[in-house]
């Protein structure tokens, strides 16, 4: 799809091109008509001069029989018409014949033109016509010639049009050069103008890309001119303000609600544990254990929401220190190994390098605990989960957590780090809140690290975490 700027440039260039072509055509037609009109005047002027000379020559034969043209013809042939000015004319040609078509003077070229019936067509007299003879264009003028014996003659005067069309051909070439050059200049000018006009919009778009849920304090830079673009920017800034306030209220509500719910859940859990210990009825103990399991899930969700709210508000207390990443992974595997044994899943820990990084130990431990726990959950019974630590070039540490479970579909893969996202199939089979990977990603990024995922259906999933060592 073309951008608005490209559409404007293209539209302006096309419209200007069409107008330029129409203007060139009008100029061409105007010059052609003007040139032909001037030629007509010159032909008519020359024809009148020739007609006067013919009348004078014919008048000297007064008294001869009306059908005896031989003496008139001889006198006309001997007359030098070149004494008459041919200013503005090229390749002038003459023919003279009676009204009945009897030839007196003929021209070798004009006689090729089929002018039969011209003498009987009174509408052509004192008018002009363009003809094409022997690959040449001529402008012809017919007029009456009256003599004293009242014998009407027809004078046919012709002059070449080729010199006019030769000049017009040069004009065509000039147009063919000027029009593309003008279109290039127009397109470039439209590009410069549109670029300047859209520059504030482009800057606002770049700023808008940087605005996210954790950077809603940014605002669009407004242009100095009080125009439509500024109004758009002000409107967008007002909208961002409203979104920012809504996010703040939502985060505050989540934080407050999580905090308020946490204490009652702790009390409920304690009471249920006490009741479970005192109860001697097996059915009652089973019911209490089910309730304890649900309370444990709610407690985990509450803690996740509280952690997420603190991360969003940047109110997390980071206790950074130099820690051994290999030791941290060993602790995580040992802590979660009992969960793996319950599902008959074996954890294979492979540490190829001892790596030290600067991080918050407890928060980072929660990240890897979550990744390994997910790998166990989504692994089949009797499968293996691999946890690997390597040190690569550019002083980077890479932790890989791989399972051989069902994998993640390509459609769901881009969404797994989104808040509360869980596929419908997983939601039905495995308990969870959809916040674990979101929290893990934010903690990793706050440690200047990155997390990526690769997965194939039926072959398993690989999470790769990279830290600067």
C-alpha positions as CSV (number, residue, x, y, z in Angstrom):
1,X,0.0,0.0,0.0
2,X,1.2,3.5,-0.8
3,X,1.6,6.0,1.9
4,X,-0.5,9.2,2.0
5,X,2.7,11.2,1.1
6,X,3.3,9.0,-2.0
7,X,-0.4,9.3,-3.0
8,X,-0.2,13.1,-2.8
9,X,3.0,13.2,-4.8
10,X,1.6,10.8,-7.4
11,X,-1.8,12.7,-7.6
12,X,-0.2,16.1,-7.9
13,X,2.2,14.9,-10.6
14,X,-0.6,13.1,-12.6
15,X,-3.0,16.1,-12.4
16,X,-0.2,18.6,-13.4
17,X,0.8,16.3,-16.2
18,X,-2.7,16.1,-17.6
19,X,-3.1,19.9,-17.3
20,X,0.3,20.4,-19.0
21,X,-0.7,18.0,-21.8
22,X,-4.0,19.8,-22.3
23,X,-2.2,23.2,-22.3
24,X,0.4,22.0,-24.8
25,X,-2.4,20.7,-27.0
26,X,-4.3,23.9,-26.9
27,X,-1.1,25.9,-27.7
28,X,-0.3,23.5,-30.5
29,X,-3.8,23.9,-32.1
30,X,-3.7,27.6,-31.6
31,X,-0.3,28.0,-33.3
32,X,-1.4,25.7,-36.1
33,X,-4.6,27.6,-36.7
34,X,-2.8,31.0,-36.5
35,X,-0.1,29.9,-38.9
36,X,-2.7,28.5,-41.4
37,X,-4.8,31.7,-41.1
38,X,-1.7,33.8,-41.9
39,X,-0.9,31.5,-44.8
40,X,-4.5,31.9,-46.1
41,X,-4.1,35.6,-46.0
42,X,-0.8,35.4,-47.9
43,X,-2.3,33.0,-50.5
44,X,-5.3,35.2,-51.0
45,X,-3.2,38.3,-51.4
46,X,-1.0,36.5,-53.9
47,X,-4.1,35.1,-55.7
48,X,-5.6,38.6,-56.0
49,X,-2.4,39.9,-57.5
50,X,-2.2,37.0,-60.0
51,X,-5.9,37.4,-60.8
52,X,-5.4,41.1,-61.7
53,X,-2.5,40.2,-64.0
54,X,-4.6,37.5,-65.7
55,X,-7.5,39.9,-66.1
56,X,-5.2,42.4,-67.7
57,X,-3.7,39.8,-70.1
58,X,-7.2,38.4,-71.0
59,X,-8.5,41.9,-71.5
60,X,-6.0,42.5,-74.3
61,X,-7.8,39.7,-76.3
62,X,-11.0,41.6,-76.5
63,X,-13.0,40.8,-79.6
64,X,-11.7,37.3,-80.0
65,X,-14.2,34.4,-80.0
66,X,-15.1,33.3,-76.4
67,X,-14.0,29.7,-77.1
68,X,-10.6,30.6,-78.6
69,X,-8.2,30.2,-75.7
70,X,-5.0,29.6,-77.5
71,X,-3.9,33.2,-77.7
72,X,-4.9,33.9,-74.0
73,X,-3.1,30.7,-73.0
74,X,0.1,31.7,-74.9
75,X,0.1,35.2,-73.4
76,X,-0.4,33.8,-69.9
77,X,2.3,31.2,-70.4
78,X,4.7,33.8,-71.5
79,X,3.9,36.0,-68.5
80,X,6.3,35.9,-65.7
81,X,4.2,35.5,-62.5
82,X,7.4,35.5,-60.4
83,X,7.4,39.3,-60.5
84,X,4.5,39.1,-58.1
85,X,5.6,38.9,-54.4
86,X,5.4,35.5,-52.8
87,X,6.2,36.8,-49.3
88,X,5.3,34.2,-46.6
89,X,4.6,31.4,-49.3
90,X,6.6,28.3,-50.2
91,X,6.4,26.2,-53.3
92,X,3.6,28.3,-54.9
93,X,1.6,26.7,-57.7
94,X,-1.1,27.9,-60.1
95,X,-3.8,26.5,-62.4
96,X,-6.3,28.3,-64.6
97,X,-9.4,26.8,-66.2
98,X,-12.8,27.9,-67.4
99,X,-15.9,27.5,-65.4
100,X,-16.6,24.5,-67.5
101,X,-13.3,22.9,-66.8
102,X,-11.4,23.7,-70.0
103,X,-7.7,24.0,-69.1
104,X,-5.8,27.2,-69.9
105,X,-2.8,26.9,-67.4
106,X,-1.9,23.6,-65.7
107,X,0.6,22.6,-63.1
108,X,2.4,19.3,-63.2
109,X,1.7,18.6,-59.5
110,X,-1.8,20.2,-59.1
111,X,-3.2,18.3,-62.1
112,X,-2.7,15.1,-60.0
113,X,-5.4,16.3,-57.7
114,X,-8.8,15.1,-58.6
115,X,-10.6,18.4,-58.8
116,X,-13.4,17.2,-61.1
117,X,-16.5,19.1,-60.4
118,X,-14.7,22.0,-58.8
119,X,-15.8,24.3,-61.5
120,X,-19.4,23.3,-60.9
121,X,-19.2,23.6,-57.1
122,X,-19.8,27.2,-56.4
123,X,-19.5,26.7,-52.6
124,X,-15.7,26.1,-53.0
125,X,-15.0,29.5,-54.6
126,X,-13.3,32.1,-52.5
127,X,-12.6,29.3,-49.9
128,X,-9.6,27.3,-48.7
129,X,-8.9,23.6,-48.6
130,X,-6.0,21.4,-47.5
131,X,-5.0,18.6,-49.8
132,X,-2.3,15.9,-49.8
133,X,-0.4,15.4,-53.0
134,X,2.8,13.3,-53.5
135,X,3.5,13.1,-49.7
136,X,3.2,16.9,-49.4
137,X,0.5,19.1,-47.9
138,X,-0.9,22.1,-49.8
139,X,-3.3,24.8,-49.0
140,X,-5.5,25.6,-52.0
141,X,-7.6,28.7,-52.8
142,X,-10.1,28.9,-55.6
143,X,-11.4,32.2,-56.9
144,X,-13.3,33.6,-60.0
145,X,-11.5,35.7,-62.6
146,X,-13.8,37.9,-64.7
147,X,-12.6,39.5,-67.9
148,X,-14.2,42.1,-70.2
149,X,-15.8,39.6,-72.4
150,X,-17.6,38.3,-69.3
151,X,-15.9,34.9,-69.6
152,X,-15.6,33.5,-66.1
153,X,-12.4,31.7,-65.2
154,X,-11.3,29.8,-62.1
155,X,-7.9,30.4,-60.6
156,X,-6.5,27.7,-58.4
157,X,-3.6,28.9,-56.2
158,X,-1.7,26.5,-53.9
159,X,1.2,26.9,-51.4
160,X,3.0,24.3,-49.4
161,X,2.0,23.7,-45.7
162,X,5.1,21.6,-45.0
163,X,7.1,24.5,-43.5
164,X,4.4,25.1,-41.0
165,X,4.2,21.5,-39.9
166,X,8.0,21.4,-39.8
167,X,8.0,24.2,-37.3
168,X,5.1,22.5,-35.4
169,X,7.1,19.2,-35.4
170,X,9.9,21.1,-33.6
171,X,7.3,22.4,-31.2
172,X,6.2,18.8,-30.6
173,X,9.7,17.8,-29.8
174,X,10.1,20.7,-27.5
175,X,6.9,19.7,-25.6
176,X,8.1,16.1,-25.4
177,X,11.3,17.4,-23.7
178,X,9.6,20.0,-21.5
179,X,6.7,17.9,-20.2
180,X,8.7,15.0,-18.7
181,X,11.2,17.5,-17.3
182,X,8.4,19.6,-15.8
183,X,6.8,16.4,-14.3
184,X,10.1,15.5,-12.7
185,X,10.4,19.0,-11.2
186,X,6.7,18.8,-10.1
187,X,7.2,15.4,-8.5
188,X,10.4,16.5,-6.7
189,X,8.7,19.8,-5.5
190,X,5.7,17.8,-4.3
191,X,8.0,15.4,-2.5
192,X,9.9,18.3,-0.8
193,X,6.7,20.1,0.2
194,X,4.9,16.9,1.4
195,X,8.0,15.9,3.3
196,X,8.1,19.2,5.1
197,X,4.3,19.1,5.7
198,X,4.4,15.5,7.0
199,X,7.6,15.9,9.1
200,X,5.6,16.7,12.3
201,X,3.3,13.8,11.6
202,X,6.3,11.5,11.2
203,X,7.9,12.7,14.4
204,X,4.6,12.2,16.3
205,X,4.4,8.7,14.8
206,X,8.0,7.9,16.0
207,X,7.2,9.2,19.4
208,X,3.9,7.2,19.5
209,X,5.8,4.0,18.8
210,X,7.9,4.6,22.0
211,X,4.7,5.0,24.1
212,X,3.7,1.8,25.8
213,X,2.1,0.7,29.1
214,X,5.3,1.4,30.9
215,X,6.1,4.7,29.2
216,X,2.8,6.6,29.1
217,X,4.6,9.6,30.6
218,X,5.9,10.5,27.1
219,X,4.0,13.0,25.0
220,X,4.0,13.9,21.3
221,X,6.1,16.9,20.3
222,X,3.8,19.5,18.8
223,X,4.7,21.7,15.8
224,X,5.0,25.4,16.3
225,X,2.5,26.2,13.5
226,X,-1.1,26.4,14.8
227,X,-2.5,24.1,12.0
228,X,-4.4,20.9,11.7
229,X,-1.3,18.8,12.6
230,X,-1.0,20.6,15.9
231,X,-4.7,20.1,16.6
232,X,-4.2,16.4,15.9
233,X,-1.2,16.2,18.2
234,X,-3.0,18.0,21.0
235,X,-6.0,15.6,20.6
236,X,-3.6,12.6,20.7
237,X,-1.8,13.9,23.8
238,X,-5.2,14.3,25.5
239,X,-6.1,10.8,24.6
240,X,-2.7,9.5,26.0
241,X,-3.4,11.5,29.2
242,X,-6.7,9.7,29.6
243,X,-5.1,6.3,28.9
244,X,-2.3,7.1,31.3
245,X,-4.8,7.9,34.0
246,X,-6.8,4.8,33.3
247,X,-3.7,2.6,33.5
248,X,-2.7,4.3,36.8
249,X,-6.1,3.7,38.2
250,X,-6.1,0.1,37.0
251,X,-2.6,-0.6,38.4
252,X,-3.6,1.1,41.7
253,X,-6.7,-1.0,41.9
254,X,-4.9,-4.2,41.2
255,X,-2.2,-3.4,43.8
256,X,-4.8,-2.4,46.4
257,X,-7.0,-5.4,45.7
258,X,-4.1,-7.9,45.7
259,X,-2.9,-6.4,49.0
260,X,-6.3,-6.6,50.6
261,X,-7.0,-10.1,49.4
262,X,-3.6,-11.5,50.4
263,X,-4.2,-11.2,54.2
264,X,-7.7,-12.9,54.2
265,X,-6.3,-15.7,52.0
266,X,-3.4,-16.3,54.4
267,X,-5.9,-16.5,57.3
268,X,-8.2,-18.9,55.4
269,X,-5.2,-21.1,54.4
270,X,-4.1,-21.2,58.1
271,X,-7.6,-22.1,59.3
272,X,-8.0,-24.8,56.7
273,X,-4.6,-26.3,57.5
274,X,-5.6,-26.3,61.2
275,X,-9.0,-27.9,60.4
276,X,-7.3,-30.5,58.2
277,X,-5.0,-31.5,61.1
278,X,-7.9,-31.8,63.6
279,X,-10.4,-33.5,61.3
280,X,-10.7,-37.3,61.8
281,X,-13.2,-37.8,59.0
282,X,-11.6,-38.8,55.7
283,X,-14.2,-37.2,53.5
284,X,-13.9,-33.9,55.5
285,X,-10.1,-34.0,55.1
286,X,-10.4,-34.5,51.3
287,X,-12.8,-31.5,51.1
288,X,-10.4,-29.4,53.1
289,X,-7.4,-30.4,50.9
290,X,-9.4,-29.4,47.8
291,X,-10.2,-26.0,49.4
292,X,-6.5,-25.6,50.4
293,X,-5.5,-26.3,46.8
294,X,-7.8,-23.6,45.5
295,X,-6.7,-21.2,48.2
296,X,-3.1,-21.9,47.2
297,X,-4.0,-21.1,43.5
298,X,-5.6,-17.8,44.6
299,X,-2.6,-16.9,46.8
300,X,-0.3,-17.5,43.8
301,X,-2.5,-15.4,41.6
302,X,-2.6,-12.6,44.2
303,X,1.2,-12.6,44.6
304,X,1.6,-12.5,40.8
305,X,-0.8,-9.5,40.5
306,X,1.0,-7.7,43.3
307,X,4.4,-8.3,41.7
308,X,3.1,-7.2,38.3
309,X,1.6,-4.0,39.8
310,X,4.9,-3.2,41.5
311,X,6.8,-3.8,38.3
312,X,4.4,-1.5,36.4
313,X,4.8,1.3,38.9
314,X,8.6,0.8,39.2
315,X,8.2,0.4,42.9
316,X,10.1,-2.8,43.1
317,X,13.1,-2.9,45.5
318,X,16.0,-4.3,43.6
319,X,18.7,-6.0,45.7
320,X,21.5,-6.3,43.1
321,X,24.6,-8.3,43.9
322,X,27.1,-10.5,42.1
323,X,25.6,-14.0,42.0
324,X,26.8,-17.3,40.5
325,X,24.2,-18.2,37.9
326,X,25.3,-21.8,37.9
327,X,24.6,-22.0,41.7
328,X,21.3,-20.3,41.3
329,X,20.1,-22.8,38.7
330,X,21.3,-25.7,40.9
331,X,19.2,-24.4,43.8
332,X,16.1,-24.0,41.5
333,X,16.4,-27.6,40.2
334,X,16.8,-28.9,43.7
335,X,13.8,-27.0,45.0
336,X,11.5,-28.1,42.2
337,X,12.8,-31.7,41.8
338,X,10.1,-33.1,44.1
339,X,7.4,-31.7,41.7
340,X,9.2,-33.4,38.8
341,X,9.4,-36.7,40.7
342,X,5.6,-36.6,41.3
343,X,5.0,-36.5,37.5
344,X,7.9,-38.9,36.8
345,X,9.8,-36.2,34.9
346,X,13.6,-36.2,35.0
347,X,15.5,-32.9,35.1
348,X,18.8,-32.9,33.4
349,X,21.0,-30.0,34.5
350,X,24.0,-29.2,32.4
351,X,26.4,-26.5,33.4
352,X,29.3,-25.9,31.0
353,X,30.6,-22.7,32.5
354,X,30.7,-21.0,35.8
355,X,29.1,-17.6,35.2
356,X,28.8,-14.6,37.5
357,X,26.3,-11.8,36.8
358,X,24.9,-8.9,38.7
359,X,21.3,-9.4,39.6
360,X,18.5,-9.7,42.2
361,X,18.9,-13.3,43.3
362,X,15.4,-13.9,44.6
363,X,13.7,-12.3,41.6
364,X,15.9,-14.1,39.1
365,X,15.3,-17.4,41.0
366,X,11.6,-16.9,40.6
367,X,12.1,-16.5,36.8
368,X,13.9,-19.8,36.4
369,X,11.7,-21.6,38.9
370,X,8.7,-20.5,36.7
371,X,10.3,-21.6,33.5
372,X,11.3,-25.0,34.8
373,X,7.9,-25.5,36.5
374,X,6.2,-24.8,33.2
375,X,8.5,-27.2,31.4
376,X,7.5,-29.9,33.9
377,X,3.8,-29.1,33.6
378,X,3.8,-29.4,29.8
379,X,6.0,-32.5,29.6
380,X,4.5,-35.9,29.3
381,X,5.0,-38.5,32.0
382,X,8.4,-40.1,31.9
383,X,9.9,-37.3,29.7
384,X,13.0,-35.2,30.4
385,X,13.5,-31.5,30.9
386,X,16.9,-30.1,30.0
387,X,18.4,-27.0,31.8
388,X,21.7,-25.8,30.3
389,X,24.0,-23.0,31.1
390,X,26.6,-21.8,28.6
391,X,28.9,-18.8,28.2
392,X,29.1,-17.5,24.6
393,X,31.1,-14.8,22.8
394,X,30.8,-11.1,23.8
395,X,30.7,-12.1,27.5
396,X,27.1,-13.3,27.5
397,X,25.5,-16.1,29.6
398,X,22.8,-18.3,28.0
399,X,20.3,-20.4,30.0
400,X,18.2,-22.8,28.0
401,X,15.2,-24.6,29.4
402,X,13.9,-27.3,27.0
403,X,11.0,-29.8,27.3
404,X,9.7,-32.5,25.0
405,X,6.0,-31.7,25.5
406,X,3.2,-31.0,23.0
407,X,4.7,-27.7,21.9
408,X,3.0,-24.4,21.1
409,X,1.2,-23.7,17.8
410,X,2.7,-21.0,15.5
411,X,-0.5,-19.0,15.9
412,X,-0.2,-18.8,19.7
413,X,3.6,-18.4,19.9
414,X,3.6,-14.6,19.4
415,X,1.1,-14.1,22.3
416,X,2.6,-16.3,25.1
417,X,4.3,-13.3,26.9
418,X,1.0,-11.3,26.9
419,X,-0.8,-10.8,30.2
420,X,-3.4,-13.4,31.1
421,X,-2.9,-15.2,27.7
422,X,-3.5,-18.9,27.9
423,X,-4.7,-21.2,25.0
424,X,-8.1,-22.8,25.4
425,X,-6.7,-26.3,25.5
426,X,-4.1,-25.5,28.2
427,X,-6.7,-23.5,30.2
428,X,-8.9,-26.7,30.4
429,X,-6.0,-29.0,31.4
430,X,-3.5,-27.1,33.5
431,X,-4.2,-24.5,36.2
432,X,-2.5,-21.1,35.9
433,X,-3.1,-17.4,35.6
434,X,-1.2,-16.5,32.4
435,X,1.0,-14.0,34.3
436,X,4.1,-16.1,34.9
437,X,5.8,-15.5,31.6
438,X,4.8,-11.9,31.6
439,X,6.5,-11.3,34.9
440,X,9.5,-13.4,33.9
441,X,10.0,-11.3,30.7
442,X,9.8,-8.0,32.6
443,X,12.3,-9.1,35.3
444,X,14.7,-10.4,32.6
445,X,14.5,-7.2,30.6
446,X,15.1,-5.1,33.8
447,X,18.3,-7.1,34.2
448,X,19.2,-6.0,30.6
449,X,18.6,-9.5,29.3
450,X,16.4,-11.1,26.6
451,X,14.1,-14.1,26.5
452,X,13.1,-15.9,23.3
453,X,11.1,-19.0,22.6
454,X,11.1,-21.7,19.9
455,X,8.5,-24.4,19.6
456,X,7.2,-27.1,17.3
457,X,3.9,-29.0,17.8
458,X,4.6,-32.5,19.0
459,X,8.3,-31.9,19.5
460,X,8.5,-29.5,22.5
461,X,9.5,-26.0,23.5
462,X,12.8,-24.2,24.1
463,X,13.1,-21.0,26.2
464,X,16.4,-19.2,25.9
465,X,17.4,-16.5,28.3
466,X,20.5,-14.4,27.6
467,X,22.2,-12.1,30.2
468,X,25.4,-9.9,30.0
469,X,27.9,-11.8,32.0
